């Protein structure tokens, strides 16, 4: 099955050309021209990835992003921002966007960023339901009452699901895989974004805050991620 992409942007010149370019790459594309229609479209289409412009009528891209994340949508999201709107880029990443690209941009660059993000999510790998039990065991990390399943991109705490974005999942996995080991922000960026992406290290702090909040929503006393000031973070397995 082809990968489904939802594009939400009120500039019809951009959406028309992008839809053609993405379709030529084999993607199944759905297009919406305002945030309200975009939210409804994502709910009905259930895409593998969404691309959201920030400045749109009815509901802007930041509001749409917030509504999606508050509704536990974990699909990868790329924000389209204006060249000089650094504030929008930071706000979008802090609220759970996985990547951003500034206008004007080349279609080839956007397509490569999409493919990079999808690789991180393992969309192009075979479905985990076909894996045998040994492979399943290798994909599962158990740390006390926290359970991470890399093959199924699932996380549970005390049996309760925690809905993590692909970036949040990769950050948590990077910490959980070696309890007690301190990871610098640069190391976490490499693990979550790959070495070909530049991300301000302040964004890692924002993602960690979002992960901690999701832990607290289930257990207010569960706080295994420790900040090592001036260095980075570590996961303590004693919790």
C-alpha positions as CSV (number, residue, x, y, z in Angstrom):
1,X,0.0,0.0,0.0
2,X,1.2,3.5,-0.8
3,X,2.1,5.9,2.0
4,X,-0.7,8.4,2.7
5,X,0.1,12.1,3.1
6,X,-2.2,14.9,4.1
7,X,-1.2,18.4,3.0
8,X,-2.9,21.4,4.6
9,X,-2.2,24.8,3.0
10,X,-4.4,27.6,1.8
11,X,-2.0,28.5,-1.1
12,X,-3.6,26.5,-4.0
13,X,-0.6,27.1,-6.3
14,X,1.7,25.3,-3.7
15,X,-0.8,22.5,-3.0
16,X,-1.4,21.8,-6.7
17,X,2.3,21.5,-7.6
18,X,3.2,19.6,-4.4
19,X,0.3,17.2,-4.9
20,X,1.6,16.4,-8.4
21,X,5.2,16.0,-7.1
22,X,4.3,13.8,-4.2
23,X,2.0,11.6,-6.4
24,X,4.8,11.1,-8.9
25,X,6.9,9.7,-5.9
26,X,4.1,7.1,-5.3
27,X,2.5,8.9,-2.3
28,X,-1.3,9.0,-1.9
29,X,-2.0,12.7,-1.3
30,X,-5.1,14.4,0.2
31,X,-5.2,18.2,0.2
32,X,-7.2,20.7,2.4
33,X,-7.1,24.4,2.4
34,X,-7.8,25.5,6.0
35,X,-7.1,24.1,9.5
36,X,-10.7,23.0,10.3
37,X,-11.0,21.0,7.0
38,X,-7.5,19.7,7.7
39,X,-8.4,18.3,11.1
40,X,-11.5,16.6,9.7
41,X,-9.5,15.3,6.8
42,X,-6.8,13.8,9.0
43,X,-9.5,12.2,11.2
44,X,-11.1,10.6,8.2
45,X,-8.1,9.8,6.0
46,X,-5.8,8.6,8.8
47,X,-2.6,9.5,6.9
48,X,0.9,8.3,7.6
49,X,2.2,11.8,7.7
50,X,0.9,15.4,7.6
51,X,2.3,18.6,6.2
52,X,0.8,21.8,7.8
53,X,1.2,25.4,6.7
54,X,1.2,27.8,9.7
55,X,-0.7,30.8,8.3
56,X,-4.2,29.5,7.3
57,X,-7.8,30.6,7.6
58,X,-10.3,29.3,10.2
59,X,-7.6,27.5,12.2
60,X,-3.9,28.1,11.7
61,X,-1.2,25.5,11.6
62,X,-0.1,25.9,15.2
63,X,-3.7,25.5,16.5
64,X,-4.2,22.5,14.2
65,X,-1.0,20.9,15.5
66,X,-2.0,21.5,19.1
67,X,-5.5,20.0,18.5
68,X,-4.0,16.9,16.8
69,X,-1.5,16.3,19.7
70,X,-4.1,17.0,22.3
71,X,-6.3,14.4,20.6
72,X,-3.4,11.8,20.8
73,X,-2.6,11.8,17.1
74,X,1.0,10.6,16.9
75,X,1.5,10.7,13.2
76,X,4.7,12.6,12.0
77,X,4.1,16.2,11.2
78,X,6.1,18.6,9.2
79,X,5.4,22.4,9.5
80,X,5.8,24.8,6.6
81,X,7.0,28.2,8.0
82,X,8.0,31.5,6.6
83,X,11.7,32.2,6.1
84,X,11.9,34.7,9.0
85,X,9.5,33.2,11.5
86,X,11.9,31.5,13.9
87,X,9.3,31.9,16.6
88,X,6.8,29.8,14.7
89,X,9.5,27.1,14.1
90,X,10.3,26.9,17.8
91,X,6.7,26.9,18.9
92,X,5.8,24.2,16.4
93,X,8.6,21.9,17.5
94,X,7.8,22.5,21.2
95,X,4.2,21.6,20.6
96,X,5.1,18.3,19.0
97,X,6.0,18.9,15.4
98,X,8.6,16.5,14.1
99,X,10.3,18.8,11.6
100,X,9.8,22.0,9.7
101,X,10.8,23.5,6.4
102,X,10.9,27.1,5.5
103,X,9.3,28.7,2.4
104,X,10.3,29.0,-0.3
105,X,11.6,25.5,-0.5
106,X,12.5,23.0,-3.3
107,X,10.1,20.1,-3.8
108,X,13.0,17.7,-3.8
109,X,14.2,18.9,-0.4
110,X,10.7,18.5,1.1
111,X,10.4,15.0,-0.4
112,X,13.8,14.0,1.1
113,X,12.7,15.3,4.5
114,X,9.5,13.3,4.2
115,X,11.3,10.1,3.3
116,X,13.8,10.7,6.2
117,X,11.0,11.1,8.7
118,X,9.2,8.1,7.4
119,X,12.4,6.0,7.7
120,X,12.6,7.1,11.3
121,X,9.1,5.8,11.8
122,X,9.9,2.5,10.0
123,X,7.0,3.0,7.7
124,X,8.9,1.4,4.8
125,X,9.6,-1.7,6.8
126,X,7.4,-4.7,6.8
127,X,4.5,-4.7,9.3
128,X,5.6,-5.9,12.7
129,X,2.6,-8.4,12.9
130,X,4.6,-10.6,10.6
131,X,7.5,-10.8,13.0
132,X,8.2,-14.0,14.9
133,X,8.2,-14.2,18.8
134,X,12.0,-14.0,19.0
135,X,12.1,-10.8,16.9
136,X,9.3,-9.4,19.1
137,X,11.3,-10.0,22.2
138,X,14.3,-8.2,20.7
139,X,12.1,-5.2,20.0
140,X,10.7,-4.9,23.5
141,X,12.4,-2.9,26.3
142,X,11.1,-3.4,29.8
143,X,12.1,-0.9,32.5
144,X,10.1,-1.6,35.6
145,X,6.5,-0.8,34.7
146,X,7.5,1.0,31.5
147,X,7.3,-1.0,28.3
148,X,8.6,0.1,24.9
149,X,7.9,-1.9,21.8
150,X,10.0,-0.6,18.9
151,X,8.3,-2.8,16.2
152,X,4.9,-1.5,17.0
153,X,5.9,2.0,18.1
154,X,4.0,1.5,21.3
155,X,4.7,2.6,24.9
156,X,2.8,1.6,28.1
157,X,3.2,2.6,31.7
158,X,1.6,0.3,34.3
159,X,-0.4,-1.2,31.3
160,X,-1.7,2.2,30.3
161,X,-0.9,3.4,26.8
162,X,1.3,6.5,26.3
163,X,0.8,8.1,22.9
164,X,4.3,9.3,21.8
165,X,5.2,11.0,18.5
166,X,8.0,9.4,16.5
167,X,10.4,11.9,17.8
168,X,9.4,11.5,21.5
169,X,9.5,7.7,21.1
170,X,13.1,7.8,19.7
171,X,14.2,10.2,22.4
172,X,12.8,8.0,25.1
173,X,14.2,4.8,23.6
174,X,17.7,6.5,23.4
175,X,17.6,7.1,27.2
176,X,15.8,3.8,28.2
177,X,18.1,1.5,26.3
178,X,21.1,2.4,28.6
179,X,19.7,3.3,32.0
180,X,22.1,5.4,34.1
181,X,24.1,6.6,31.1
182,X,24.0,10.3,30.5
183,X,23.1,11.4,27.0
184,X,24.1,14.8,25.8
185,X,21.6,16.9,23.8
186,X,23.7,16.5,20.7
187,X,23.6,12.7,21.1
188,X,19.8,12.7,21.6
189,X,19.4,14.9,18.5
190,X,21.4,12.3,16.5
191,X,19.4,9.4,17.8
192,X,16.0,11.1,17.3
193,X,16.6,13.2,14.2
194,X,19.6,11.7,12.4
195,X,22.9,13.3,11.7
196,X,21.5,15.0,8.5
197,X,19.1,17.3,10.4
198,X,19.9,20.4,12.4
199,X,17.8,21.0,15.4
200,X,18.3,23.6,18.2
201,X,19.2,21.7,21.3
202,X,16.6,23.7,23.2
203,X,14.0,21.6,21.4
204,X,15.2,18.5,23.1
205,X,14.3,20.1,26.4
206,X,10.8,20.8,25.1
207,X,10.4,17.2,24.0
208,X,11.6,15.9,27.3
209,X,9.0,18.1,29.1
210,X,6.3,16.7,26.9
211,X,7.4,13.1,27.7
212,X,7.5,13.8,31.4
213,X,4.0,15.3,31.3
214,X,2.7,12.2,29.6
215,X,4.2,10.1,32.4
216,X,2.7,12.3,35.1
217,X,-0.8,12.0,33.5
218,X,-0.6,8.3,34.4
219,X,1.5,8.4,37.5
220,X,2.3,11.8,39.1
221,X,5.2,10.2,41.0
222,X,6.8,8.5,37.9
223,X,9.8,10.7,36.9
224,X,12.7,8.6,35.8
225,X,14.3,11.1,33.4
226,X,16.8,13.1,35.3
227,X,18.3,16.4,34.0
228,X,22.1,16.5,34.4
229,X,22.6,20.3,34.2
230,X,25.1,21.5,31.7
231,X,25.4,17.9,30.2
232,X,22.1,16.3,29.2
233,X,19.7,13.7,30.5
234,X,19.7,10.1,31.8
235,X,17.1,7.5,32.6
236,X,17.2,6.0,36.1
237,X,15.9,2.5,36.1
238,X,15.1,2.5,39.9
239,X,11.7,4.1,39.3
